[in-house]
Every structure is written in C-alpha cells, then in structure tokens.
Amino acid sequence: AMAWDKRHQITFFKISVMSWNVYFELCFCVCQRLLNLSIKTILIPFSSHKFWLHFSRL
C-alpha cells in the first residue's frame, strides 16, 4: 500500500508539474503578445513624422 501511495504521489507530482509548465507557457505567450502589442501601439505614434515635427517644436 505504501509503495503504491508513493508511486501515486510521484505520478500526481509529474502531472502537476506538467500542467504548471503548460500554464506558464500559456502565460508567457499571452504576456509576449501583450508586450508586442503595447510596443507596437507605443512605437507607431512615436515613429510618425507628425509626432517628431511636434516634438522638435517643443
């Protein structure tokens, strides 16, 4: 019974580690997408000529 319990715990641990890995990968992907999106939305106005003209007038 003890050996089975230990094996069961190890299996559960492996499953939980796997699901955490998947969870972290998903979070990482979402964060990367959001970061790319925010970088684009921040950089696009900065790269526009009108902005730079306005900025150089200040």
Backbone hydrogen bonds, N-H to C=O, Kabsch-Sander energy under -0.5 kcal/mol:
donor,donor_aa,acceptor,acceptor_aa,energy
5,D,1,A,-2.2
6,K,2,M,-2.4
7,R,3,A,-2.5
8,H,4,W,-2.7
9,Q,5,D,-2.4
10,I,6,K,-2.4
11,T,7,R,-2.6
12,F,8,H,-2.6
13,F,9,Q,-2.6
14,K,10,I,-2.7
15,I,11,T,-2.5
16,S,12,F,-2.7
17,V,13,F,-2.6
18,M,14,K,-2.5
19,S,15,I,-2.7
20,W,16,S,-2.2
21,N,17,V,-2.4
22,V,18,M,-2.3
23,Y,19,S,-2.6
24,F,20,W,-3.0
25,E,21,N,-2.5
26,L,22,V,-2.5
27,C,23,Y,-2.5
28,F,24,F,-2.8
29,C,25,E,-2.5
30,V,26,L,-2.7
31,C,27,C,-2.9
32,Q,28,F,-2.6
33,R,29,C,-2.5
34,L,30,V,-2.7
35,L,31,C,-2.7
36,N,32,Q,-2.8
37,L,33,R,-2.6
38,S,34,L,-2.9
39,I,35,L,-2.7
40,K,36,N,-2.4
41,T,37,L,-2.7
42,I,38,S,-1.9
43,L,39,I,-3.1
44,I,40,K,-2.7
46,F,42,I,-1.1
47,S,43,L,-2.4
48,S,44,I,-0.9
52,W,48,S,-1.6
53,L,49,H,-2.7
54,H,50,K,-2.6
55,F,51,F,-2.8
56,S,52,W,-2.4
57,R,53,L,-1.1
58,L,54,H,-0.9
58,L,55,F,-0.5
